[in-house]
């Protein structure tokens, strides 16, 4: 299930950590009500600007505890302006975090994105369906252990969903899909 959280309701210019704290509290309440596998879409449409402090307080604090406090839930952002995208990306980079931005034409990663993570993310998006580590390993010419490490990292950061599946031979395996 996808639930939208509209930032515009708090203003078109969002400044300071103090402004972000009660908003983060409401975001946390929504995350609490979601089930594993659900996606919280933070819609920044209509927000012309937010500063680094606001982005850090709202997004990085929520993302840094997401896997522990709300396992299996996902946060994506959409509707960013150039200004909000720049400040959010810098705040994420500062804390070594990444998140998905849904744009009109595609999903992209924001924050401190390692090139290997970017390539893996793009391959999963391009597959348009859940894909196994073995398939990605072959497609990207990466050994299976390295691919499993990449996928574990992306899964732990709430970027990809990991689900149990069965291979063609009937063996249990995990498959990965992009949220958003």
N, C-alpha and C positions, 0 to 999 in steps of 0.2 A: 504494500500500500504506500502511496505517496501522499504526504501531508505538506501543505505549503505554509510557510511562516513569512509574512510580509514585513520587511523592514520599514517600508514607507510610512506605516502607521505611527512610527516614532519620530518622523521628520525627514526632510530632504537633505539636511546637513547634520551629520551625527559626529559629535566630538567627545572626546575624553573617556577614560575608563569608568568614571562615575556614571556617565550616561549609559554605558554598555552593561554594567552590572545587573540592573533589574531586567534588562532585555535578555541577558544570558540566563537569568533565573527562569524567565518564561520559556525560553528555548529548552532548558533542562526539564521543565514540567512536561513539555510536549514530548521530549525524548523518552521520559518515564512512561508515558501513555502508549508509546509505540511497541510493537512486537518485534522480535528478531526478524530481520530481513526487510523491515520497513525503511523507507527513505524519507528524511526530512529535507525539504527543499527550501533553502533560505532565498527568498526572492528579493533582490535589491533594486528592482525596477523602480524608478522614481526617486531613488536616493542619488543625489548629484555628487555628494562627497561624504566620506568618513575618514577620520585621521588614523594614523598608525596605532595610537593608543586604543582607540575604539575597536579597531580590527583585532588587535592583540587580545584585548579583554574578552571580546565576544567569541571570536572564531578559534584562536589558539587554545584558550582554556577549555572550550567545549571539545575540540578535537583531541587534545592531549589526554583527556579522561574518557573519551568515547568508548574505547575497547574494554575498559575495566568497569565503568559505571553502567554502560548501556551496550553490552555485547550484542553483536549481530545487527545493530542499527547503523544507519548511514546518514551522513550530512553531505549535501551538495549545495552549490550556490549557483544562482543564475541572475541575469539582469544587471550585471555589473557595468558601471561606466568606466572610462579609462582611468579616472582618478581613484575610484574604489578598487578597481582591479590592481592598480599599482600598489596601493597601501596594504591591501590584503596579501598580495604576493610577498611583499617585504616582511610583513608580520609573520607569515608562515615560514619564510626562509630563516628568519631570526631564531625560530624555535625548531628548525629542522623538520617541519611538517609539510604535508602536501594534502590537497583536496581536489575534488572534481568541480570544474565550472562547466555548466551546460550553456553552450552558446547556440545561436539559431542554427548553425550548420554542423556543429559537432560537439563532442565532449572533450575537454582538455584538462590538463593538470596544472595547478597553481602551486607555488611555493618552491621548496628546495627539492627539485626533481633531478634525480640521477638519470643520465642518458639511458642506462639499461632499464630503469623503471619506465621511462617514457616509451621506449620501443616495445616493451612488454604490454603496457597499457594500450598502445595503439593497435597491437596485434589482436588483443582481446576485443577491442571495439570493432575492428575490421571483420572479425569472425561473425559478428551479429548473433552469436549464440554462445552457450556455455562451451568451454573448450578445456581439454585436459592439459596437464603439464607436459605430457609426452608429445602431444600434437604441437604445442607451442615450442618445445625444445627442438623439434625437427624443423618447424617453419622458420625459426630464428637462428638455427645452427648453433645452439647453446647446449652444453651438456645438461643432463636431466637434474643433477644435484643443484647446479647453479640456478636452473629454472625454478625448481622447488623453493629455493631460498628467496628468489625474487617474488614469487607468488605468495609466500608466507608473509613477507614484508608488506606487500600491497594489501593483502587480506587483513593483516593486523592493524593497518592504518585506516581501514574502512574504505578502501578504494575499490576493491573487488570482493565479490561474494564467493565463498567457497562452499560447495555442496557435494554431498556424496552421490555417486552415480555408479553405473556398471559399464565396464569396457565391453567391446564386441565379444570378447571371450568369456564374459560373465564375471570377471574379477572386479572387486570393489576398487574404485578410484575416486579422486576428487576432480571436479570440474569448476571452472572459474568464469564469472560473468561480471560485467561492469554495471555498477549501480547508476541510477540517475535517469 
